[in-house]
Amino acid sequence: MLTSSAGAAGGGASLPLHGVRVLDLTNVIAGPLASYQLAMLGAEVIKIEVPGRGDLARIMGADPGLSEMRMGASFCAMNAGKKSITLNLKRPQGLKIFMQLVESADAVIENFRPGIMKKLGADYEALSKANPRLVYCAVSGFGQDGPLSGRPSYDQIIQGFSGIMSLTGDPDGEPTRAGYVVCDTIAAMTAAFALVAALYRQQKTGQGEMIDVSMLDASLATMAAWPVSNYLNGGHVPRRMGNHNPAGCPSGTFPTADGELNIVNNEQHQFERLCDALGLAAFKTDPRFRDRASRARHRDVLHPAIVQALSKKTTAEWEAIFVEAGVPAGPILTVPEVLDHPQIRGRQLVKRFADAHGMGRDIAVTRTGFRLQGSQPDVHGPPPRLGQDNAEILGGLGYTPRQLEALRQQGVI
């Protein structure tokens, strides 16, 4: 686990997006998580927040103390390394300042309901006139057009619309939401991917772009490998199977003497090694289990036999046996357990800012899910206090301390 001083200076000159300026108008998860990926790749991300209130996530999360300081746990998760300014875009002077910032920006990202930015006079059409090379990314529940485009949306709404909930849960139970905000997260990663692609072309050609990210579209796109393609190309309507894989058998969660263990068999040799490890060598030549399709048809026979064999040892014992035998298997860890796992600690996924902003406590964040051979994706400052960078950013536009104070008095910043 890396530790950084709360006042550490930026050091991302060797990161891929160094020198890119992103104006971040987003709130809560789907937008902030997208711009956080860009910040970890070296971009200067300027978070533009409503004066006096800021991102709604500032008061969200499991720690009331952080929420009282407007540094909610949810906010901390996705905003480290960014700068924060306050700006009221509903005021003419606030919009004027925003347009000044747009002139020097490479990208803008927002996750308002479609039509809001147009009402403000700050949609892509308006901003691209001020900066033709601008990359503009709008993240919304259903996209900028279509019969559902104007509807408000949250992660669970999209989980229901996308079919994810229909596939999650026990076969005889109710549709179940995923255990975290999977659709918000998918939309964020989709937006970051699209932004990087558009920024690459911008750097080569000077061409701007309007990116329309739909949470629903993005979620369905990630389901293509099995449920969507099986239906579109095979006519198969997917259904809930609990913790067992509809495409492979035996693949799923199985009870042991003291807990549960995930086992996956995608290839014939894996099944044969599993049989040997469990003392079920006869199953290797049993015609009922000769291939994936046969095993799936006879899973009602195969599964009870595997459960009976697994009941003789603990999860840890079986995990060790299967690793040695070359059978893909693993335990079901809690969030605290996995964050403390040597694998996660060894790869330094978690970074901790000591006594962030002098608040008397550390703030921990996660880094990217990939590493680079050169400079590692990273952020060098903790999540920002609301409006902490007004003087730096607006001062860079020529506003004097006296003018900034006047803007505060007017409710512009």
PyMOL commands that set and color helices and strands:
alter all, ss='L'
color gray80, all
select helices_A, chain A and resi 30-40+56-59+64-68+73-79+92-103+116-120+124-130+155-162+164-167+182-205+215-222+224-234+268-278+281-284+287-289+292-297+299-310+315-325+335-339+342-346+356-358+390-395+401-409
alter helices_A, ss='H'
color red, helices_A
select strands_A, chain A and resi 2-5+21-24+44-49+83-86+107-110+135-140+209-214+252-255+260-263+329-331+350-354+363-366
alter strands_A, ss='S'
color yellow, strands_A
deselect
rebuild
show_as cartoon
